[in-house]
Amino acid sequence: MLRKRRLWMLAACLGALMLAPFALDRLFPPNLTRLHAVGVEVQDRDGRVLSVLPAPGGFWRLATRPEDVSPILLDLLIAAEDRRFYQHPGVDPLALGRAAGQWLRAGRVVSGGSTLTMQAARLLEPRPRGLRAKAIEIFRAFQLEARFSKREILGIWLTLAPQGGNIEGMRAGSLAWFGRPAQRLDAAEAALLIALARRPAALSPDRHAEAARAARDDVLRRRGAAILSPEDQALALAAPLPSARLPMPGLAPHLARELARQGESPIRSSLDAGLQRASERLAAEALLRLPDRASVALIITDLRTRETRALVGGAFGAENRAGALDLTRATRSPGSALKPFLYAMAFEQGLVRPDTLLSDLPRRFGAYAPENFDRGFTGRITAAEALRLSLNLPAVALLDGVGPARFAASLRSAGAAPVLPRGVDASLPLALGGAGTTLRDMVGLYALLGDGGRAGGLRFTPGQGAGAPVLEARAAAAVAGVLVQDFPGGGPRGVAWKTGTSWGGRDAWAFGFDGRHVAGVWVGRPDGTPIPGLTGRDAALPVLAKLFALLPEAPLERATIRADAAPAALGSDPLRLLFPPPGAVLAEGAGPVVLRVAGGRRPLTFLVDGAPIARDAARRELGWLPPGPGFYRLAIMDAEGALVAADVRVAPPGAPRAEGAVLRLTPAE
């Protein structure tokens, strides 16, 4: 009985010993907080580093996997720090024994004997060196080996290895010291980063160049001999050291911060790093010619996909503290920049065509009496020239015909809803910029003109952005042809462009598009204070011309506006009566008859027995309520004088119908 009890006690002890590691692992799991507290990397469309945002605490730390660094760095790292890394279970007894013997003989620590797994444990939970810390590292190393693969453990080291100051990890170190991705490091650069991880404060190459060189060369000589050929080793030993720490990538800072709130690192944007860099440089140069406290914002977008290729949220001078503002999202007055869409609607509705003569003479619209920018008047002028010259009187007259509410609704359906004061409805000043909008929305509107009337918001990550048409393609093409002009002072040809200036010189705009891209520029002060003499033509248009000089040419053709050619500019579609068909018998008392037509040039005139009835010039259908039974002649005439007609009969309820007669369809059908 006693023997049996002892066997049970022995088995319990053995079981406890076997379960102890699992219990300790559950009670004291490794702290992975530092591993997950990484910065955000925003890449361009091709995967190049565009911008890096720091981790919490201001540390430049990026998640790094073994495939994110060059193979030579991995080979040198394992050769220099842990040659048996892939064989041991987290702790190397041979290395620990060697280190203990050296400590006993020398009376001090000669080498630590730490494996890469133990180093990873120390990087996760930094603590003062000592025997207690070493024991904890050993325990944590076993935990890491049980929880992670060897490549994942390498990833911990590659992410957290110190590189001097607030730089941690191989990717951040490569960007800070060499200005290139860690995948492109050569042997000399990789050896320096490995050496730097051991004693970052004492081996910083910008302050301790000789010590850094000696440590790098030691890695190359002692550990690199088995990896590098003699020629490669000699080249690496002769390579210069970096003399200064480089700034971390910071292109498109406004958009980078915006994208960082929407996804996990790395984030692939739609921007082009080269074009973004050139655009930021161009905006900074433009700022030098502007008054104090002024700023420049700009956008370049692919016309078909709406993918944004460059975005400058605001270029600011040193004295301007508004640099955190993204002015592409600021609501400002567009001035005359909305006029092309007003003309497009007028073309679509058949109110005018490019060669229609308009009146640019003083006129009052109730209490509203608009004036041109130069306070002068041109007289009789074609719609095309009125748009090119950005005349105010013809634009207000067109909006009066289109209807402010309908124009605002069309802008809203195109994704650029005008911002009006609370409780205020759209009115005639909308034609001259009497509402708020953003640079992003305006670029989207001009993309609509260049892309056959298709709406679609701008995209900042890869993907198709254009949607359904909201404007007839022929009307959009007509406006595009009118706006194709040479830039003042020279520049790329075949670009359709338009400028705008808000009241008081607060905002200057320029927008343009060719066959592939659309771009917009805003100039002004972030606080909205006026800049005397500021105009879109003088301040924003030169920047727009330089933007298109950065892009591959895709010229548009300018429209030839002649009276005999104008109908072809908007297309040719004969007038046709869709309903009712000739000879139809319509039932009396069943409600209005919906007259429907297609084709022709608007405005359309609807007639019954030769007398015009109330109409809406923009629509191709009209409800008519027959006054009583009898025979009627229905006719529709378009702006060119084309006429279509149908004789119909309105029969009282219960009247017999001839075979083949057609009863009126309900409006819903």
Secondary structure, 3 states (H helix, E strand, C coil): CHHHHHHHHHHHHHHHHHHHHHHHHHHCCCCCHHHHCCCEEEECCCCCEEEEECECCCEEECCCCHHHCCHHHHHHHHHHHCCCCCCCCCCCHHHHHHHHHHHHHHCCCCCCCCCHHHHHHHHHCCCCCCHHHHHHHHHHHHHHHHHCCHHHHHHHHHHHCECCCCEECHHHHHHHHHCCCHHHCCHHHHHHHHHHHHCCCCCCCCCCHHHHHHHHHHHHHHHCCCCCCHHHHHHHHHCCCCCCCCCCCECCHHHHHHHHCCCCCCEECCCCHHHHHHHHHHHHHHHCCCCCCCEEEEEEEECCCCEEEEEEEEECCCCCCCCCCCCCCCCECCHHHHHHHHHHHHHHHCCCCCCCEEEECCCCECCECCCCCCCCCCEEEEHHHHHHCCCHHHHHHHHHHHCHHHHHHHHHHCCCCCECCCCCCCCHHHHHCCCEECHHHHHHHHHHHHCCCECCCCECCCCCCCCCECCCHHHHHHHHHHHECCCCCCCCCCCEEEEEECHHHCEEEEEEECCCEEEEEEEECCCCCCCCCCCHHHHHHHHHHHHHHCCCCCCCCCCCCCCCCHHHHCCCCCCEEEECCCCCEEECCCCCEEEEEECCCCCCEEEECCEECCCCCCCCEEEECCCCCEEEEEEEECCCCCEEEEEEEEECCCCCCCCCCCCCCCCCC
